[in-house]
């Protein structure tokens, strides 16, 4: 798990990468159109230098080369998405340095028109920068496994009605026996066990083809900075609206104003870029995918090894023995700044918990992967529990924030927000699986944590 919430500087990398990718793709498409109709095919200046380039196949396997040469695309958009951009040429954003009119036409189309900006500051049209979040829906309510079980039930029900199979019960579980067609149901009937494989089901039901469960969701990437105004009426928050995400002074502060979908898209981008880097190194294995933690994972991490602790630091108090607040929250009615912070603070402010995780209580609440169900604890299983229903737009947020009272800072407190609703007090952090089980390291780590927690308990 990340030691801190994702910061503005980290999220800016995602924004800038997506923005540059969209710009370069638009420039490359325009350059290809010009090159196709160019009377001087040797010309390489201006926008032409941003055209797609040949992929470097020196490191590709035989299969990868074959696929590159024989891939069939369903649309121009899919074709362009699989071409190689020329990242060696710098983007030119200064209007005085545009190389030609074609370049100007493409780049200026991504800025707001002059009559829609103020203070003569050029502003990106943020709605044009979209990240294509792609994932495989395996376990969702409309996912592959759910649909497969439904189709199997339909098939078995039809065979039962037609008399091709007979249902019996053994050990409390239904079993099905197939009787050879045309034979009466007699004691000496030939019996064969039905084995319904995924391959058979896909041949019988085309809608079960795996490609139908690959989802692609267009996600706007820019944080919604207007949350600083909308969340608090009759409050002067314009400076936060104008500067919080962009100004260097806030680089190490937690990013806010992002939806659950944007947080999930960031996780996918982080996985792709990390593994792209890993591939450039010899003997470097790929990393597991980054994702939002489940609610159970988040609470386990927040406790920091203290099973009965009310807060991540253990004790029932929000101040330490020196009278200093242990987190950034709203400690007193009408006084947000008594803890020395009016809004958010740096992501690594305050002492970490027993797992060296910062701000697991306060600062900003955090999106988790799980959907909000008030009775989830009653029906979820105890082995790595998680409840995530795609049709439920309520997503759990944990940890409390700078504007919350101390109740929401408790590690057991639950709250929710709608997945498409950004807030000025909700951020996120990511996790990825630890592969295997290093029991020696785990034992040593747990012993160290226990010693540190014992020290904290004795101080308090």
C-alpha positions as CSV (number, residue, x, y, z in Angstrom):
1,X,0.0,0.0,0.0
2,X,1.2,3.6,-0.7
3,X,2.6,5.2,2.4
4,X,0.7,8.4,1.6
5,X,-2.4,9.5,-0.3
6,X,-1.7,10.1,-4.0
7,X,-0.4,13.6,-4.2
8,X,-1.0,16.4,-6.7
9,X,2.4,15.9,-8.2
10,X,1.8,12.2,-8.7
11,X,-1.6,12.7,-10.3
12,X,-0.2,15.5,-12.5
13,X,2.0,12.8,-14.1
14,X,-1.1,10.9,-15.1
15,X,-2.7,14.1,-16.4
16,X,0.3,15.2,-18.4
17,X,0.9,11.8,-19.9
18,X,-2.7,11.5,-21.1
19,X,-2.7,15.1,-22.3
20,X,0.5,14.6,-24.3
21,X,-0.7,11.3,-25.7
22,X,-4.0,12.8,-26.9
23,X,-2.1,15.8,-28.5
24,X,0.5,13.6,-30.1
25,X,-2.1,11.2,-31.5
26,X,-4.1,14.1,-33.0
27,X,-0.9,15.6,-34.5
28,X,0.2,12.2,-35.9
29,X,-3.2,11.6,-37.6
30,X,-3.0,15.0,-39.2
31,X,0.6,14.4,-40.3
32,X,-0.4,11.1,-41.9
33,X,-3.1,12.8,-43.9
34,X,-0.7,15.4,-45.1
35,X,2.0,12.8,-46.0
36,X,-0.5,10.8,-48.0
37,X,-1.3,13.8,-50.2
38,X,2.1,15.5,-50.1
39,X,3.6,16.4,-53.4
40,X,7.1,16.3,-51.7
41,X,7.3,13.0,-49.9
42,X,10.8,13.7,-48.8
43,X,9.7,16.7,-46.7
44,X,9.9,16.1,-43.0
45,X,9.5,19.5,-41.4
46,X,6.6,21.1,-39.5
47,X,3.9,18.8,-38.4
48,X,5.2,15.9,-40.5
49,X,7.8,15.1,-37.8
50,X,5.0,14.1,-35.5
51,X,3.8,11.3,-37.8
52,X,3.6,7.8,-36.5
53,X,6.9,5.9,-36.5
54,X,7.8,2.3,-37.2
55,X,7.7,0.2,-34.1
56,X,11.0,-1.1,-32.8
57,X,10.8,-4.8,-33.4
58,X,14.3,-5.7,-32.3
59,X,13.1,-6.8,-28.9
60,X,9.8,-8.4,-30.0
61,X,9.2,-12.1,-30.1
62,X,8.2,-13.9,-33.3
63,X,4.6,-13.9,-32.2
64,X,4.6,-10.2,-31.4
65,X,6.1,-9.4,-34.8
66,X,3.5,-11.5,-36.6
67,X,0.7,-9.9,-34.7
68,X,2.0,-6.4,-35.4
69,X,2.0,-7.2,-39.2
70,X,-1.3,-9.1,-39.3
71,X,-3.5,-7.3,-36.8
72,X,-7.0,-6.4,-38.1
73,X,-8.7,-3.4,-36.6
74,X,-12.4,-2.7,-36.4
75,X,-12.1,1.1,-36.7
76,X,-9.7,3.9,-37.4
77,X,-9.7,4.8,-33.8
78,X,-8.6,1.3,-32.8
79,X,-5.9,1.4,-35.5
80,X,-4.5,4.7,-34.4
81,X,-4.5,3.6,-30.7
82,X,-2.1,0.8,-31.7
83,X,0.4,2.9,-33.6
84,X,3.7,4.1,-32.2
85,X,3.9,7.8,-31.4
86,X,7.1,9.8,-31.9
87,X,8.0,10.9,-28.3
88,X,11.5,12.1,-29.3
89,X,10.1,15.4,-30.7
90,X,9.1,18.0,-28.1
91,X,5.6,19.4,-28.2
92,X,5.5,23.1,-29.0
93,X,2.9,25.0,-27.0
94,X,4.1,28.6,-27.4
95,X,2.0,30.3,-30.1
96,X,5.0,32.2,-31.3
97,X,6.9,29.0,-32.1
98,X,4.3,26.9,-34.0
99,X,6.1,25.3,-37.0
100,X,3.2,25.6,-39.5
101,X,-0.5,26.3,-39.8
102,X,-1.4,22.6,-39.7
103,X,0.3,22.3,-36.3
104,X,-1.5,25.4,-35.1
105,X,-4.9,24.1,-36.2
106,X,-4.5,20.9,-34.3
107,X,-3.0,22.3,-31.0
108,X,-5.3,25.3,-30.8
109,X,-8.4,23.0,-31.1
110,X,-7.5,21.7,-27.6
111,X,-7.6,25.1,-26.0
112,X,-10.7,27.0,-24.9
113,X,-11.6,29.9,-27.2
114,X,-10.3,33.3,-26.2
115,X,-13.8,34.6,-25.2
116,X,-14.1,31.7,-22.7
117,X,-11.0,32.5,-20.6
118,X,-10.1,35.4,-18.3
119,X,-6.9,37.1,-17.2
120,X,-5.5,36.3,-20.7
121,X,-4.5,32.9,-19.4
122,X,-4.7,30.1,-22.0
123,X,-6.7,27.3,-20.7
124,X,-7.0,23.7,-21.9
125,X,-10.4,22.4,-22.9
126,X,-10.3,19.6,-20.3
127,X,-13.3,17.7,-21.7
128,X,-11.2,16.8,-24.7
129,X,-8.6,14.9,-22.7
130,X,-10.0,11.4,-22.1
131,X,-8.3,8.3,-20.8
132,X,-9.7,5.0,-22.1
133,X,-10.0,2.9,-19.0
134,X,-10.0,-0.8,-20.0
135,X,-10.7,-3.7,-17.8
136,X,-12.1,-7.2,-17.8
137,X,-15.4,-7.7,-16.0
138,X,-15.1,-11.1,-14.5
139,X,-16.9,-11.0,-11.2
140,X,-19.3,-8.1,-11.6
141,X,-23.1,-8.5,-11.5
142,X,-23.1,-8.5,-15.3
143,X,-19.6,-10.1,-15.6
144,X,-18.4,-13.3,-17.2
145,X,-18.8,-15.6,-14.3
146,X,-22.3,-14.4,-13.4
147,X,-23.5,-14.6,-17.0
148,X,-21.9,-18.1,-17.4
149,X,-23.8,-19.4,-14.3
150,X,-27.0,-18.0,-15.6
151,X,-26.6,-19.6,-19.0
152,X,-25.7,-22.9,-17.4
153,X,-28.9,-22.7,-15.3
154,X,-30.9,-22.0,-18.4
155,X,-29.4,-25.0,-20.2
156,X,-30.0,-27.4,-17.3
157,X,-33.5,-26.2,-16.9
158,X,-34.2,-26.8,-20.6
159,X,-32.7,-30.3,-20.5
160,X,-34.8,-31.1,-17.4
161,X,-38.0,-30.0,-19.1
162,X,-37.3,-32.0,-22.2
163,X,-36.5,-35.2,-20.3
164,X,-32.9,-35.4,-21.4
165,X,-31.6,-35.3,-17.8
166,X,-32.9,-36.3,-14.4
167,X,-32.1,-34.4,-11.2
168,X,-31.1,-36.2,-8.1
169,X,-29.8,-34.9,-4.8
170,X,-26.6,-36.3,-3.2
171,X,-25.2,-34.8,0.0
172,X,-27.5,-31.8,-0.3
173,X,-26.2,-30.9,-3.7
174,X,-28.1,-31.4,-7.0
175,X,-26.6,-33.7,-9.6
176,X,-27.7,-34.3,-13.1
177,X,-27.7,-37.6,-15.1
178,X,-28.1,-37.7,-18.9
179,X,-30.3,-40.4,-20.4
180,X,-29.5,-41.4,-24.0
181,X,-32.1,-39.9,-26.4
182,X,-34.9,-42.3,-27.2
183,X,-34.4,-44.6,-24.3
184,X,-37.0,-45.0,-21.6
185,X,-36.1,-44.0,-18.0
186,X,-35.4,-47.6,-16.9
187,X,-33.1,-49.1,-14.4
188,X,-30.8,-50.4,-17.1
189,X,-30.7,-47.1,-19.0
190,X,-27.3,-45.9,-20.2
191,X,-26.1,-43.1,-18.0
192,X,-23.5,-40.5,-18.9
193,X,-22.3,-37.6,-16.8
194,X,-22.8,-34.1,-18.2
195,X,-19.7,-31.9,-18.2
196,X,-20.5,-28.4,-19.2
197,X,-17.3,-26.7,-20.2
198,X,-16.7,-23.0,-20.8
199,X,-15.8,-23.8,-24.4
200,X,-19.1,-25.7,-24.9
201,X,-21.1,-22.8,-23.4
202,X,-19.4,-20.2,-25.6
203,X,-20.3,-22.3,-28.7
204,X,-23.9,-22.6,-27.6
205,X,-24.3,-19.0,-26.4
206,X,-22.3,-16.4,-28.5
207,X,-22.9,-13.7,-25.8
208,X,-20.5,-15.6,-23.5
209,X,-17.5,-14.9,-25.7
210,X,-14.8,-13.4,-23.5
211,X,-14.5,-10.3,-25.7
212,X,-18.0,-9.2,-24.7
213,X,-16.7,-8.8,-21.1
214,X,-13.9,-6.4,-21.8
215,X,-15.1,-3.0,-20.8
216,X,-13.7,0.3,-22.0
217,X,-14.8,3.4,-20.1
218,X,-13.9,6.9,-21.3
219,X,-12.7,8.8,-18.2
220,X,-12.0,12.6,-18.1
221,X,-8.7,13.0,-16.4
222,X,-8.6,16.5,-14.9
223,X,-9.6,16.9,-11.3
224,X,-12.7,19.0,-10.8
225,X,-11.3,22.1,-9.1
226,X,-14.8,23.7,-8.7
227,X,-15.4,21.3,-5.8
228,X,-13.8,23.9,-3.6
229,X,-16.6,26.3,-4.4
230,X,-19.5,23.9,-4.7
231,X,-18.9,21.9,-1.5
232,X,-18.9,25.0,0.7
233,X,-21.3,27.9,-0.1
234,X,-20.8,31.2,1.5
235,X,-17.1,30.4,2.0
236,X,-14.1,32.2,0.4
237,X,-12.3,29.2,-1.2
238,X,-11.4,30.8,-4.6
239,X,-7.6,30.6,-3.9
240,X,-8.0,26.8,-3.5
241,X,-10.0,26.6,-6.7
242,X,-7.5,28.6,-8.6
243,X,-4.2,27.1,-7.3
244,X,-4.6,23.9,-5.3
245,X,-4.0,21.4,-8.1
246,X,-1.4,23.4,-10.2
247,X,0.7,25.4,-7.9
248,X,4.1,24.0,-6.8
249,X,3.3,24.9,-3.2
250,X,0.6,22.1,-3.2
251,X,2.6,19.5,-5.1
252,X,2.9,17.2,-2.1
253,X,-0.6,17.7,-0.9
254,X,-3.2,14.9,-1.6
255,X,-5.1,15.2,-4.8
256,X,-8.8,15.9,-4.4
257,X,-11.7,16.5,-6.8
258,X,-11.3,13.1,-8.4
259,X,-14.1,10.6,-8.9
260,X,-13.9,6.9,-8.1
261,X,-13.6,6.2,-11.8
262,X,-10.7,8.6,-12.1
263,X,-9.0,6.9,-9.2
264,X,-9.5,3.5,-10.9
265,X,-8.1,4.9,-14.2
266,X,-5.1,6.2,-12.4
267,X,-4.4,2.7,-11.0
268,X,-4.5,1.2,-14.5
269,X,-2.2,3.9,-15.9
270,X,0.2,3.4,-13.1
271,X,0.3,-0.4,-13.8
272,X,0.9,0.2,-17.5
273,X,3.7,2.7,-17.1
274,X,5.4,0.8,-14.3
275,X,5.4,-2.4,-16.4
276,X,6.5,-0.5,-19.5
277,X,9.6,0.6,-17.5
278,X,10.1,-2.9,-16.1
279,X,10.3,-4.3,-19.7
280,X,13.3,-2.0,-20.4
281,X,15.3,-3.6,-17.7
282,X,17.0,-7.0,-17.9
283,X,15.7,-9.7,-15.6
284,X,13.0,-7.4,-14.2
285,X,9.6,-9.2,-13.6
286,X,6.3,-7.4,-14.2
287,X,4.5,-6.0,-11.1
288,X,1.0,-6.9,-10.1
289,X,-1.7,-4.4,-11.1
290,X,-2.2,-1.3,-8.9
291,X,-5.8,-0.9,-7.7
292,X,-7.9,0.7,-5.0
293,X,-7.8,-1.3,-1.7
294,X,-10.9,-3.2,-0.6
295,X,-12.7,-2.0,2.5
296,X,-11.2,-4.9,4.5
297,X,-7.7,-4.2,3.3
298,X,-8.0,-0.5,4.1
299,X,-9.1,-1.2,7.7
300,X,-6.5,-3.8,8.2
301,X,-3.8,-1.3,7.1
302,X,-5.3,1.6,9.0
303,X,-5.1,-0.4,12.3
304,X,-1.4,-0.7,11.9
305,X,-1.2,-3.9,13.9
306,X,-3.4,-2.7,16.7
307,X,-6.4,-4.9,16.6
308,X,-8.5,-3.1,19.2
309,X,-7.4,0.4,18.5
310,X,-10.0,3.1,18.0
311,X,-7.7,5.2,15.8
312,X,-4.6,4.3,13.7
313,X,-2.4,5.5,16.6
314,X,-4.2,3.2,19.0
315,X,-5.5,5.2,21.9
316,X,-9.0,6.7,22.3
317,X,-7.7,10.3,22.2
318,X,-7.0,12.6,19.3
319,X,-4.2,14.4,21.1
320,X,-0.8,13.1,22.2
321,X,0.8,13.5,25.6
322,X,2.0,17.0,24.6
323,X,-1.4,18.2,23.7
324,X,-0.8,18.1,19.9
325,X,-3.5,16.8,17.6
326,X,-2.7,13.4,16.0
327,X,-4.4,14.1,12.7
328,X,-5.9,16.8,10.5
329,X,-9.7,17.0,11.1
330,X,-12.3,19.3,12.6
331,X,-11.7,19.1,16.3
332,X,-14.0,21.9,17.5
333,X,-17.2,23.4,16.3
334,X,-16.6,26.4,14.0
335,X,-12.8,26.2,14.3
336,X,-11.2,24.2,11.5
337,X,-7.8,25.7,12.1
338,X,-7.2,24.8,15.8
339,X,-5.1,21.9,14.6
340,X,-3.0,24.4,12.6
341,X,-4.6,23.4,9.2
342,X,-7.6,25.1,7.6
343,X,-7.7,22.7,4.7
344,X,-5.5,19.7,3.7
345,X,-1.9,19.3,4.8
346,X,1.1,17.5,3.2
347,X,0.5,13.9,2.5
348,X,3.3,12.8,4.9
349,X,2.3,15.2,7.8
350,X,1.7,13.8,11.3
351,X,3.2,10.5,12.6
352,X,2.6,7.3,10.6
353,X,0.8,4.3,12.1
354,X,2.4,0.9,13.0
355,X,2.7,0.0,9.3
356,X,4.4,3.3,8.4
357,X,1.3,4.6,6.7
358,X,0.6,8.3,6.9
359,X,-2.8,10.0,7.4
360,X,-4.9,6.9,7.6
361,X,-7.2,9.1,9.6
362,X,-7.9,12.7,8.6
363,X,-6.5,15.0,5.9
364,X,-8.6,13.5,3.1
365,X,-11.1,10.6,3.1
366,X,-10.1,7.8,0.7
367,X,-12.0,5.9,-2.0
368,X,-11.9,2.2,-1.7
369,X,-12.8,-0.5,-4.2
370,X,-15.9,-1.7,-2.3
371,X,-19.5,-0.8,-2.9
372,X,-21.5,0.5,0.0
373,X,-24.0,-2.0,1.4
374,X,-25.3,-1.2,4.9
375,X,-25.7,-5.0,5.7
376,X,-22.4,-6.0,3.9
377,X,-20.9,-7.4,7.2
378,X,-23.8,-9.8,7.4
379,X,-23.4,-11.6,4.1
380,X,-19.7,-11.1,3.1
381,X,-17.4,-14.0,3.7
382,X,-14.5,-13.9,6.1
383,X,-11.8,-14.9,3.6
384,X,-10.6,-11.6,2.0
385,X,-14.1,-10.1,2.0
386,X,-15.1,-7.6,-0.7
387,X,-18.5,-6.4,-1.9
388,X,-18.3,-4.6,-5.2
389,X,-21.5,-4.3,-7.2
390,X,-21.1,-2.4,-10.5
391,X,-24.8,-1.5,-10.4
392,X,-24.4,0.2,-7.0
393,X,-23.0,3.7,-7.6
394,X,-22.4,4.2,-3.9
395,X,-18.7,3.6,-3.1
396,X,-17.2,3.4,0.4
397,X,-14.9,6.2,1.6
398,X,-12.8,5.7,4.7
399,X,-10.6,7.6,7.1
400,X,-12.4,10.9,7.5
401,X,-11.1,14.2,6.3
402,X,-10.0,17.7,7.3
403,X,-13.6,18.9,7.4
404,X,-14.9,15.9,9.5
405,X,-15.4,15.4,13.2
406,X,-13.4,12.8,15.0
407,X,-16.1,10.0,14.7
408,X,-15.2,9.6,11.0
409,X,-11.5,9.2,11.9
410,X,-12.1,5.9,13.7
411,X,-10.8,2.9,11.8
412,X,-14.2,1.2,12.0
413,X,-16.3,4.2,10.7
414,X,-17.9,3.8,7.3
415,X,-19.2,6.4,4.9
416,X,-20.0,6.5,1.2
417,X,-20.1,8.8,-1.8
418,X,-21.4,8.4,-5.3
419,X,-18.7,7.1,-7.6
420,X,-19.1,9.9,-10.1
421,X,-19.2,12.7,-7.5
422,X,-15.8,14.5,-6.8
423,X,-15.3,16.2,-3.5
424,X,-12.8,18.6,-2.0
425,X,-12.2,16.2,0.8
426,X,-11.9,12.8,-0.9
427,X,-8.7,11.4,-2.3
428,X,-7.2,7.9,-2.6
429,X,-4.2,5.7,-2.3
430,X,-3.3,2.5,-4.2
431,X,-2.3,-1.1,-3.4
432,X,-1.0,-4.1,-5.2
433,X,-0.7,-7.7,-4.2
434,X,2.4,-9.1,-2.5
435,X,3.1,-12.3,-4.4
436,X,3.8,-15.3,-2.3
437,X,4.2,-15.4,1.5
438,X,7.5,-14.5,3.0
439,X,6.9,-15.9,6.4
440,X,10.3,-15.0,7.8
441,X,10.0,-11.4,6.8
442,X,6.4,-11.3,8.0
443,X,7.3,-12.6,11.4
444,X,10.2,-10.1,11.8
445,X,7.9,-7.2,10.7
446,X,5.2,-8.2,13.0
447,X,7.6,-8.4,16.0
448,X,9.0,-4.9,15.1
449,X,5.5,-3.5,14.9
450,X,4.5,-5.0,18.2
451,X,7.5,-3.5,19.9
452,X,6.7,0.0,18.4
453,X,3.1,-0.3,19.4
454,X,4.1,-1.3,23.0
455,X,6.3,1.8,23.2
456,X,3.4,4.0,22.0
457,X,1.0,2.4,24.5
458,X,3.4,3.0,27.4
459,X,3.8,6.7,26.4
460,X,0.1,7.2,26.3
